[in-house]
Amino acid sequence: MGLIKEFKEFSVKGNAIDLAIGVIIGAAFGKIISSIVNDIIMPPIGLLVGGVDFKALKVVMQNPVTDATGKIIKEAVTLNYGNFLQTTFDFLIIAFCIFMLVKALNTFKKKEEEKPPEPKEEVILLKEIRDALTKK
């Protein structure tokens, strides 16, 4: 019974729930960034380099083997460096977006920390008493 109780406490703790929410939001954020990369950023870059589709870039190491009718018996062996380039661009753009998000959050957090905390009601009352005594 103790193991089930410990698991229940762990699973409903704020940290575990925060982590789950972070993973879900991260997955959705990843889809958005992938769309930005694939649909907005990469087409102009491909156009700048002569209309090259990065995913199509490859080096054929061995041609496909075909029979007399032209049917492919053995697929070609290719080194698909274009996929690697595309994935690397995706990573760099996602990493930059996350960096900018964290930087913005840290700036916001600094501004919050710079604000002096509101004094407690007791402290305000004690200051008023002190000021009243010094006037007499």
DSSP file (Angstrom, degrees, kcal/mol; ACC not computed):
  #  RESIDUE AA STRUCTURE BP1 BP2  ACC     N-H-->O    O-->H-N    N-H-->O    O-->H-N    TCO  KAPPA ALPHA  PHI   PSI    X-CA   Y-CA   Z-CA
    1    1 A M     >        0   0    0      0, 0.0     4,-2.0     0, 0.0     5,-0.2   0.000 360.0 360.0 360.0 -31.1    0.0    0.0    0.0
    2    2 A G  H  >  +     0   0    0      1,-0.2     4,-2.5     2,-0.2     5,-0.2   0.866 360.0  53.3 -65.2 -37.1    2.9    2.4    0.7
    3    3 A L  H  > S+     0   0    0      2,-0.2     4,-2.4     1,-0.2    -1,-0.2   0.905 109.3  48.3 -65.5 -42.1    4.2    2.2   -2.9
    4    4 A I  H  > S+     0   0    0      2,-0.2     4,-2.4     1,-0.2    -1,-0.2   0.901 112.2  49.6 -65.1 -40.7    0.8    3.2   -4.3
    5    5 A K  H  X S+     0   0    0     -4,-2.0     4,-2.4     2,-0.2    -2,-0.2   0.923 111.3  48.7 -64.5 -44.1    0.5    6.1   -1.8
    6    6 A E  H  X S+     0   0    0     -4,-2.5     4,-2.4     2,-0.2    -2,-0.2   0.911 112.0  49.2 -61.5 -42.5    4.0    7.3   -2.7
    7    7 A F  H  X S+     0   0    0     -4,-2.4     4,-3.0     2,-0.2    -2,-0.2   0.906 110.2  51.2 -64.1 -40.9    3.2    7.1   -6.5
    8    8 A K  H  X S+     0   0    0     -4,-2.4     4,-1.5     2,-0.2    -2,-0.2   0.921 111.2  47.6 -62.5 -43.7    0.0    9.0   -6.0
    9    9 A E  H  X S+     0   0    0     -4,-2.4     4,-0.5     1,-0.2    -1,-0.2   0.909 114.9  46.8 -62.9 -41.9    1.8   11.7   -4.0
   10   10 A F  H >< S+     0   0    0     -4,-2.4     3,-0.9     1,-0.2     6,-0.4   0.928 111.2  50.7 -64.8 -45.2    4.4   11.9   -6.7
   11   11 A S  H 3< S+     0   0    0     -4,-3.0    -1,-0.2     1,-0.3    -2,-0.2   0.756 114.5  42.2 -71.1 -24.0    2.0   12.0   -9.6
   12   12 A V  H 3< S+     0   0    0     -4,-1.5    -1,-0.3    -5,-0.2    -2,-0.2   0.401  87.1 115.8-103.2   3.5   -0.2   14.8   -8.3
   13   13 A K  S <X S-     0   0    0     -3,-0.9     4,-1.8    -4,-0.5     5,-0.2  -0.343  78.4-114.9 -64.7 153.9    2.7   16.9   -7.1
   14   14 A G  H  > S+     0   0    0      1,-0.2     4,-3.0     2,-0.2     5,-0.2   0.860 112.4  57.7 -59.0 -38.0    3.0   20.3   -8.8
   15   15 A N  H  > S+     0   0    0      1,-0.2     4,-2.4     2,-0.2    -1,-0.2   0.916 107.3  45.8 -64.0 -43.3    6.4   19.4  -10.4
   16   16 A A  H  > S+     0   0    0     -6,-0.4     4,-2.2     2,-0.2    -1,-0.2   0.905 116.1  45.9 -66.7 -40.8    5.1   16.3  -12.2
   17   17 A I  H  X S+     0   0    0     -4,-1.8     4,-2.5     2,-0.2    -2,-0.2   0.912 112.3  51.0 -68.4 -42.0    2.0   18.1  -13.4
   18   18 A D  H  X S+     0   0    0     -4,-3.0     4,-2.5     1,-0.2    -2,-0.2   0.898 110.1  50.6 -60.4 -40.6    4.2   21.1  -14.5
   19   19 A L  H  X S+     0   0    0     -4,-2.4     4,-2.3    -5,-0.2    -2,-0.2   0.920 109.8  49.5 -63.8 -44.0    6.5   18.7  -16.4
   20   20 A A  H  X S+     0   0    0     -4,-2.2     4,-2.2     2,-0.2    -2,-0.2   0.915 112.1  47.9 -62.0 -43.2    3.6   17.1  -18.2
   21   21 A I  H  X S+     0   0    0     -4,-2.5     4,-2.7     1,-0.2     5,-0.3   0.910 110.7  52.4 -63.6 -41.6    2.2   20.5  -19.2
   22   22 A G  H  X S+     0   0    0     -4,-2.5     4,-2.5     1,-0.2    -2,-0.2   0.887 108.8  49.8 -61.3 -39.9    5.6   21.6  -20.4
   23   23 A V  H  X S+     0   0    0     -4,-2.3     4,-2.2     2,-0.2    -1,-0.2   0.919 112.5  47.1 -65.6 -43.3    6.0   18.4  -22.5
   24   24 A I  H  X S+     0   0    0     -4,-2.2     4,-2.0     2,-0.2    -2,-0.2   0.934 115.5  44.3 -64.8 -46.3    2.5   19.0  -24.1
   25   25 A I  H  X S+     0   0    0     -4,-2.7     4,-2.9     1,-0.2    -1,-0.2   0.891 112.1  54.3 -65.5 -38.3    3.2   22.7  -24.8
   26   26 A G  H  X S+     0   0    0     -4,-2.5     4,-2.5    -5,-0.3    -2,-0.2   0.890 107.0  50.2 -61.8 -40.1    6.7   21.8  -26.1
   27   27 A A  H  X S+     0   0    0     -4,-2.2     4,-1.7     2,-0.2    -1,-0.2   0.923 113.3  45.3 -65.1 -43.1    5.3   19.3  -28.6
   28   28 A A  H  X S+     0   0    0     -4,-2.0     4,-1.9     2,-0.2    -2,-0.2   0.907 113.0  50.7 -65.9 -40.8    2.8   21.9  -29.8
   29   29 A F  H  X S+     0   0    0     -4,-2.9     4,-2.6     1,-0.2    -2,-0.2   0.885 107.2  55.0 -63.0 -39.2    5.5   24.6  -29.9
   30   30 A G  H  X S+     0   0    0     -4,-2.5     4,-2.6     1,-0.2    -1,-0.2   0.881 106.6  50.6 -61.8 -38.8    7.7   22.1  -31.9
   31   31 A K  H  X S+     0   0    0     -4,-1.7     4,-2.1     2,-0.2    -1,-0.2   0.902 110.6  49.2 -65.7 -40.5    5.0   21.7  -34.5
   32   32 A I  H  X S+     0   0    0     -4,-1.9     4,-2.4     2,-0.2    -2,-0.2   0.939 113.3  46.0 -63.6 -46.4    4.6   25.5  -34.9
   33   33 A I  H  X S+     0   0    0     -4,-2.6     4,-2.8     1,-0.2    -2,-0.2   0.897 110.5  53.6 -65.2 -40.2    8.4   25.9  -35.3
   34   34 A S  H  X S+     0   0    0     -4,-2.6     4,-3.0     1,-0.2     5,-0.3   0.903 110.0  48.3 -60.9 -40.0    8.6   23.1  -37.8
   35   35 A S  H  X>S+     0   0    0     -4,-2.1     4,-2.9     2,-0.2     5,-0.5   0.910 110.9  50.3 -65.9 -42.0    5.9   24.7  -39.8
   36   36 A I  I  X>S+     0   0    0     -4,-2.4     5,-2.4     3,-0.2     4,-1.7   0.935 115.4  43.7 -60.2 -45.0    7.7   28.1  -39.7
   37   37 A V  I  <>S+     0   0    0     -4,-2.8     5,-2.8     3,-0.2    -2,-0.2   0.963 121.8  36.6 -64.6 -52.5   10.9   26.4  -40.8
   38   38 A N  I  <5S+     0   0    0     -4,-3.0    -2,-0.2    -5,-0.2    -3,-0.2   0.850 128.8  30.6 -72.7 -35.5    9.4   24.2  -43.5
   39   39 A D  I  <5S+     0   0    0     -4,-2.9    -3,-0.2    -5,-0.3    -1,-0.2   0.702 132.8  19.5-101.1 -22.1    6.8   26.6  -44.9
   40   40 A I  I  <<S+     0   0    0     -4,-1.7    -3,-0.2    -5,-0.5    -4,-0.1   0.780 126.2  33.7-116.7 -45.8    8.2   30.1  -44.3
   41   41 A I  I  ><S+     0   0    0     -5,-2.4     4,-1.4     2,-0.1    -4,-0.2   0.923 114.0  49.9 -85.3 -45.5   11.9   30.1  -43.8
   42   42 A M  H  ><S+     0   0    0     -5,-2.8     4,-3.1    -6,-0.3     5,-0.2   0.856 100.6  61.7 -70.1 -36.1   13.2   27.3  -46.0
   43   43 A P  H  > S+     0   0    0      0, 0.0     4,-2.2     0, 0.0    -1,-0.2   0.937 107.8  43.8 -57.9 -46.0   11.4   28.2  -49.3
   44   44 A P  H  > S+     0   0    0      0, 0.0     4,-2.5     0, 0.0    -2,-0.2   0.901 114.3  50.6 -64.5 -36.4   13.2   31.6  -49.6
   45   45 A I  H  X S+     0   0    0     -4,-1.4     4,-1.7     2,-0.2     7,-0.2   0.932 110.9  48.9 -64.6 -43.6   16.5   30.0  -48.6
   46   46 A G  H  <>S+     0   0    0     -4,-3.1     5,-2.1     1,-0.2     6,-1.3   0.884 111.1  50.7 -60.5 -38.4   16.0   27.3  -51.3
   47   47 A L  H ><5S+     0   0    0     -4,-2.2     3,-1.5    -5,-0.2    -2,-0.2   0.893 107.2  53.7 -65.5 -40.7   15.2   30.1  -53.8
   48   48 A L  H 3<5S+     0   0    0     -4,-2.5    -1,-0.2     1,-0.3    -2,-0.2   0.833 108.5  49.5 -63.6 -32.6   18.3   32.0  -52.9
   49   49 A V  T 3<5S-     0   0    0     -4,-1.7    -1,-0.3     3,-0.2    -2,-0.2   0.132 136.6 -79.9 -96.1  21.7   20.5   28.9  -53.5
   50   50 A G  T < 5S-     0   0    0     -3,-1.5    -3,-0.2     1,-0.1    -2,-0.2   0.782  78.4 -60.8  93.5  28.9   18.9   28.2  -56.9
   51   51 A G  S   <S+     0   0    0     -5,-2.1     2,-0.3     1,-0.2    -4,-0.2   0.741  82.8 164.4  73.7  22.8   15.6   26.5  -56.1
   52   52 A V        -     0   0    0     -6,-1.3     2,-0.8    -7,-0.2    -1,-0.2  -0.587  33.9-143.7 -78.0 130.6   17.3   23.6  -54.3
   53   53 A D    >   -     0   0    0     -2,-0.3     3,-1.5     1,-0.2     4,-0.5  -0.859   9.9-152.1 -90.4 113.2   15.1   21.4  -52.2
   54   54 A F  G >  S+     0   0    0     -2,-0.8     3,-1.3     1,-0.3    31,-0.2   0.849  91.9  58.6 -58.5 -36.1   17.4   20.5  -49.3
   55   55 A K  G 3  S+     0   0    0      1,-0.3    28,-0.3    27,-0.1    -1,-0.3   0.750 102.2  55.7 -66.5 -21.8   15.6   17.2  -48.6
   56   56 A A  G <  S+     0   0    0     -3,-1.5     2,-0.4    26,-0.2    -1,-0.3   0.551  80.3 109.8 -87.4  -7.3   16.3   16.1  -52.2
   57   57 A L    <   +     0   0    0     -3,-1.3    25,-2.2    -4,-0.5    26,-0.4  -0.544  43.6 138.7 -73.3 126.4   20.1   16.5  -51.9
   58   58 A K        -     0   0    0     -2,-0.4     2,-0.5    22,-0.2    22,-0.2  -0.989  48.5-127.1-161.1 160.2   21.8   13.2  -51.8
   59   59 A V  E     -A   79   0A   0     20,-2.0    20,-3.0    -2,-0.3     2,-0.7  -0.971  25.7-135.1-113.9 124.6   24.8   11.3  -53.1
   60   60 A V  E     +A   78   0A   0     -2,-0.5    18,-0.2    18,-0.2     3,-0.2  -0.705  25.3 176.1 -82.0 116.5   24.1    8.0  -54.9
   61   61 A M  E    S+     0   0A   0     16,-2.8     2,-0.3    -2,-0.7    17,-0.2   0.773  74.3  12.4 -90.2 -30.4   26.6    5.5  -53.5
   62   62 A Q  E    S-A   77   0A   0     15,-1.9    15,-2.2     3,-0.0    -1,-0.3  -0.952  80.6-126.3-148.8 127.0   25.2    2.5  -55.5
   63   63 A N        -     0   0    0     -2,-0.3    14,-0.0    13,-0.2     2,-0.0  -0.266  40.5 -89.8 -68.0 157.4   22.7    2.7  -58.3
   64   64 A P        -     0   0    0      0, 0.0     2,-0.5     0, 0.0    11,-0.2  -0.353  36.6-125.9 -67.6 150.1   19.5    0.6  -58.1
   65   65 A V  E     -B   74   0B   0      9,-2.5     8,-3.1    -3,-0.1     9,-1.8  -0.861  32.5-176.6 -98.5 127.5   19.6   -2.9  -59.5
   66   66 A T  E     -B   72   0B   0     -2,-0.5     6,-0.2     6,-0.3     2,-0.1  -0.860  18.8-130.1-122.3 157.2   16.8   -3.6  -62.0
   67   67 A D    >   -     0   0    0      4,-2.1     3,-1.4    -2,-0.3    -1,-0.0  -0.257  46.9 -80.6 -92.1-171.6   15.8   -6.7  -64.0
   68   68 A A  T 3  S+     0   0    0      1,-0.3    -1,-0.0     2,-0.1    -2,-0.0   0.765 129.7  53.4 -64.4 -27.1   15.2   -6.9  -67.7
   69   69 A T  T 3  S-     0   0    0      2,-0.1    -1,-0.3     1,-0.0     3,-0.1   0.537 119.1-107.4 -86.5  -5.8   11.7   -5.5  -67.4
   70   70 A G  S <  S+     0   0    0     -3,-1.4     2,-0.3     1,-0.3    -2,-0.1   0.471  70.3 145.7  93.8   3.4   12.9   -2.4  -65.5
   71   71 A K        -     0   0    0      1,-0.1    -4,-2.1    -5,-0.0     2,-0.5  -0.566  55.3-114.8 -75.0 134.8   11.5   -3.5  -62.2
   72   72 A I  E     +B   66   0B   0     -2,-0.3    -6,-0.3    -6,-0.2     3,-0.2  -0.580  36.3 174.2 -75.8 120.6   13.7   -2.5  -59.3
   73   73 A I  E    S+     0   0B   0     -8,-3.1     2,-0.4    -2,-0.5    -7,-0.2   0.841  74.0  21.1 -90.3 -41.8   15.1   -5.5  -57.5
   74   74 A K  E    S-B   65   0B   0     -9,-1.8    -9,-2.5     3,-0.0    -1,-0.3  -0.995  84.8-124.0-133.2 127.1   17.4   -3.7  -55.1
   75   75 A E        -     0   0    0     -2,-0.4     2,-0.1   -11,-0.2   -10,-0.1  -0.193  36.2 -94.2 -65.3 158.6   17.0    0.0  -54.1
   76   76 A A        -     0   0    0    -12,-0.1     2,-0.6     1,-0.1   -13,-0.2  -0.401  30.9-127.2 -70.6 150.2   19.7    2.5  -54.6
   77   77 A V  E     +A   62   0A   0    -15,-2.2   -16,-2.8    -2,-0.1   -15,-1.9  -0.908  38.7 176.8-100.4 118.8   22.1    3.2  -51.7
   78   78 A T  E     -A   60   0A   0     -2,-0.6     2,-0.8   -18,-0.2   -18,-0.2  -0.906  35.6-136.7-127.3 151.4   22.2    6.9  -51.1
   79   79 A L  E     -A   59   0A   0    -20,-3.0   -20,-2.0    -2,-0.3     2,-1.7  -0.913  23.5-158.0-102.9 104.0   23.8    9.3  -48.6
   80   80 A N     >  +     0   0    0     -2,-0.8     4,-1.1   -22,-0.2     3,-0.4  -0.525  30.5 155.5 -88.6  72.8   20.9   11.7  -47.8
   81   81 A Y  H  >  +     0   0    0     -2,-1.7     4,-2.4     1,-0.2    -1,-0.2   0.712  66.3  69.1 -73.0 -19.0   22.9   14.7  -46.6
   82   82 A G  H  > S+     0   0    0    -25,-2.2     4,-2.6     2,-0.2    -1,-0.2   0.899  97.5  50.6 -64.7 -40.9   20.0   17.1  -47.6
   83   83 A N  H  > S+     0   0    0     -3,-0.4     4,-2.7   -26,-0.4    -1,-0.2   0.902 109.9  51.3 -61.7 -40.3   17.8   15.6  -44.8
   84   84 A F  H  X S+     0   0    0     -4,-1.1     4,-2.5     2,-0.2    -2,-0.2   0.928 110.4  48.1 -62.5 -45.0   20.7   16.2  -42.4
   85   85 A L  H  X S+     0   0    0     -4,-2.4     4,-2.7     2,-0.2    -2,-0.2   0.930 112.5  48.8 -60.6 -45.4   21.0   19.8  -43.5
   86   86 A Q  H  X S+     0   0    0     -4,-2.6     4,-2.6     1,-0.2    -2,-0.2   0.925 112.5  47.6 -61.1 -45.5   17.3   20.4  -43.2
   87   87 A T  H  X S+     0   0    0     -4,-2.7     4,-2.6     2,-0.2    -1,-0.2   0.878 111.4  51.4 -64.4 -37.8   17.2   18.8  -39.7
   88   88 A T  H  X S+     0   0    0     -4,-2.5     4,-2.6     2,-0.2    -2,-0.2   0.921 110.5  47.8 -65.7 -43.8   20.2   20.9  -38.7
   89   89 A F  H  X S+     0   0    0     -4,-2.7     4,-2.4     2,-0.2     5,-0.2   0.924 111.6  51.4 -60.6 -43.9   18.5   24.1  -39.9
   90   90 A D  H  X S+     0   0    0     -4,-2.6     4,-2.7     1,-0.2     5,-0.2   0.940 111.1  47.9 -56.7 -48.5   15.3   23.1  -38.0
   91   91 A F  H  X S+     0   0    0     -4,-2.6     4,-3.2     1,-0.2     5,-0.2   0.929 111.3  49.6 -60.0 -47.1   17.4   22.5  -34.8
   92   92 A L  H  X S+     0   0    0     -4,-2.6     4,-2.2     1,-0.2    -1,-0.2   0.901 113.5  45.7 -62.0 -41.1   19.2   25.9  -35.1
   93   93 A I  H  X S+     0   0    0     -4,-2.4     4,-2.4     2,-0.2    -1,-0.2   0.913 114.8  47.1 -69.3 -42.1   15.9   27.8  -35.6
   94   94 A I  H  X S+     0   0    0     -4,-2.7     4,-2.6    -5,-0.2     5,-0.2   0.926 112.7  49.9 -63.9 -44.2   14.1   26.0  -32.8
   95   95 A A  H  X S+     0   0    0     -4,-3.2     4,-2.5    -5,-0.2    -2,-0.2   0.900 111.3  49.3 -61.7 -40.4   17.1   26.5  -30.5
   96   96 A F  H  X S+     0   0    0     -4,-2.2     4,-2.6    -5,-0.2    -1,-0.2   0.914 110.9  49.7 -65.1 -42.2   17.2   30.2  -31.4
   97   97 A C  H  X S+     0   0    0     -4,-2.4     4,-2.2     2,-0.2    -2,-0.2   0.914 112.5  47.1 -63.1 -42.6   13.4   30.6  -30.7
   98   98 A I  H  X S+     0   0    0     -4,-2.6     4,-2.9     2,-0.2     5,-0.2   0.909 110.9  52.7 -65.3 -41.2   13.7   28.8  -27.4
   99   99 A F  H  X S+     0   0    0     -4,-2.5     4,-2.6     1,-0.2    -2,-0.2   0.931 110.6  46.9 -58.0 -46.6   16.7   31.0  -26.5
  100  100 A M  H  X S+     0   0    0     -4,-2.6     4,-2.3     2,-0.2    -1,-0.2   0.884 112.6  50.3 -65.1 -37.9   14.7   34.2  -27.3
  101  101 A L  H  X S+     0   0    0     -4,-2.2     4,-2.4     2,-0.2    -2,-0.2   0.932 112.8  45.4 -64.5 -46.5   11.7   32.9  -25.3
  102  102 A V  H  X S+     0   0    0     -4,-2.9     4,-2.7     2,-0.2    -2,-0.2   0.900 112.1  52.7 -64.5 -40.4   13.9   32.1  -22.2
  103  103 A K  H  X S+     0   0    0     -4,-2.6     4,-2.2    -5,-0.2    -1,-0.2   0.921 110.4  47.5 -61.2 -43.8   15.7   35.5  -22.6
  104  104 A A  H  X S+     0   0    0     -4,-2.3     4,-2.3     2,-0.2    -2,-0.2   0.910 112.5  49.2 -64.1 -42.0   12.3   37.3  -22.6
  105  105 A L  H  X S+     0   0    0     -4,-2.4     4,-2.7     1,-0.2    -2,-0.2   0.902 110.7  50.2 -64.7 -40.4   11.1   35.3  -19.6
  106  106 A N  H  X S+     0   0    0     -4,-2.7     4,-2.4     2,-0.2    -1,-0.2   0.889 110.2  50.3 -65.1 -38.8   14.3   36.1  -17.7
  107  107 A T  H  X S+     0   0    0     -4,-2.2     4,-2.0     2,-0.2    -2,-0.2   0.921 112.6  46.8 -63.2 -43.8   13.9   39.8  -18.5
  108  108 A F  H  X S+     0   0    0     -4,-2.3     4,-1.8     1,-0.2    -2,-0.2   0.907 112.1  50.5 -63.4 -42.0   10.3   39.7  -17.3
  109  109 A K  H  X S+     0   0    0     -4,-2.7     4,-2.3     1,-0.2    -2,-0.2   0.887 107.9  53.2 -65.0 -39.4   11.4   37.8  -14.1
  110  110 A K  H  X S+     0   0    0     -4,-2.4     4,-2.1     1,-0.2    -1,-0.2   0.916 107.4  51.3 -61.2 -43.4   14.2   40.4  -13.4
  111  111 A K  H  X S+     0   0    0     -4,-2.0     4,-0.9     1,-0.2    -1,-0.2   0.885 110.5  49.1 -61.8 -38.1   11.7   43.2  -13.6
  112  112 A E  H  < S+     0   0    0     -4,-1.8     3,-0.4     1,-0.2    -1,-0.2   0.890 111.5  49.1 -67.3 -39.0    9.4   41.4  -11.1
  113  113 A E  H  < S+     0   0    0     -4,-2.3    -2,-0.2     1,-0.2    -1,-0.2   0.809 104.0  60.6 -71.2 -29.3   12.4   40.8   -8.8
  114  114 A E  H  < S+     0   0    0     -4,-2.1    -1,-0.2    -5,-0.2    -2,-0.2   0.769  83.3  93.9 -70.6 -25.3   13.4   44.4   -8.9
  115  115 A K  S  < S-     0   0    0     -4,-0.9     3,-0.1    -3,-0.4    -3,-0.0  -0.500  85.4-119.5 -67.9 130.3   10.1   45.6   -7.5
  116  116 A P        -     0   0    0      0, 0.0    -1,-0.1     0, 0.0    -2,-0.1  -0.470  33.8-105.9 -69.6 143.0   10.4   46.0   -3.7
  117  117 A P        -     0   0    0      0, 0.0     3,-0.1     0, 0.0    -4,-0.0  -0.364  37.5-100.6 -68.4 148.3    7.9   43.7   -1.9
  118  118 A E        -     0   0    0      1,-0.1     2,-0.0    -3,-0.1    -3,-0.0  -0.482  42.9-112.6 -66.6 133.7    4.9   45.3   -0.4
  119  119 A P        -     0   0    0      0, 0.0    -1,-0.1     0, 0.0     2,-0.0  -0.368  34.2-105.5 -68.5 149.5    5.5   45.8    3.4
  120  120 A K     >  -     0   0    0      1,-0.1     4,-2.1    -3,-0.1     5,-0.2  -0.282  27.9-110.2 -70.2 160.7    3.3   43.7    5.7
  121  121 A E  H  > S+     0   0    0      1,-0.2     4,-2.3     2,-0.2     5,-0.2   0.859 118.7  54.3 -61.5 -36.8    0.4   45.4    7.5
  122  122 A E  H  > S+     0   0    0      2,-0.2     4,-2.6     1,-0.2    -1,-0.2   0.893 107.3  50.7 -65.0 -39.2    2.2   45.0   10.9
  123  123 A V  H  > S+     0   0    0      2,-0.2     4,-2.3     1,-0.2    -2,-0.2   0.915 110.2  49.0 -65.4 -43.0    5.3   46.8    9.5
  124  124 A I  H  X S+     0   0    0     -4,-2.1     4,-2.1     2,-0.2    -1,-0.2   0.920 112.4  48.7 -61.4 -43.5    3.2   49.7    8.2
  125  125 A L  H  X S+     0   0    0     -4,-2.3     4,-2.2     1,-0.2    -2,-0.2   0.908 110.7  50.1 -64.3 -42.4    1.5   50.0   11.6
  126  126 A L  H  X S+     0   0    0     -4,-2.6     4,-2.6     1,-0.2    -1,-0.2   0.887 109.5  51.5 -63.8 -38.4    4.8   49.9   13.5
  127  127 A K  H  X S+     0   0    0     -4,-2.3     4,-2.7     2,-0.2    -1,-0.2   0.894 109.4  50.3 -64.5 -39.5    6.2   52.6   11.2
  128  128 A E  H  X S+     0   0    0     -4,-2.1     4,-2.2     2,-0.2    -2,-0.2   0.904 111.3  48.1 -64.6 -41.0    3.1   54.8   11.9
  129  129 A I  H  X S+     0   0    0     -4,-2.2     4,-2.3     2,-0.2    -2,-0.2   0.925 112.4  49.4 -63.9 -44.2    3.5   54.3   15.6
  130  130 A R  H  X S+     0   0    0     -4,-2.6     4,-2.2     1,-0.2    -2,-0.2   0.931 111.9  48.0 -60.7 -46.4    7.2   55.1   15.4
  131  131 A D  H  X S+     0   0    0     -4,-2.7     4,-1.2     1,-0.2    -1,-0.2   0.883 111.5  50.5 -63.1 -38.2    6.5   58.3   13.4
  132  132 A A  H  X S+     0   0    0     -4,-2.2     4,-0.9     1,-0.2    -1,-0.2   0.882 111.0  48.9 -67.0 -38.1    3.8   59.3   15.9
  133  133 A L  H  < S+     0   0    0     -4,-2.3     3,-0.3     1,-0.2    -2,-0.2   0.860 108.8  52.4 -70.2 -35.6    6.2   58.8   18.8
  134  134 A T  H  < S+     0   0    0     -4,-2.2    -1,-0.2     1,-0.2    -2,-0.2   0.781 104.2  57.2 -71.9 -25.1    8.9   60.8   17.2
  135  135 A K  H  <        0   0    0     -4,-1.2    -1,-0.2     1,-0.2    -2,-0.2   0.802 360.0 360.0 -72.8 -29.0    6.6   63.7   16.6
  136  136 A K     <        0   0    0     -4,-0.9    -1,-0.2    -3,-0.3    -2,-0.2   0.456 360.0 360.0 -81.4 360.0    5.8   64.0   20.4
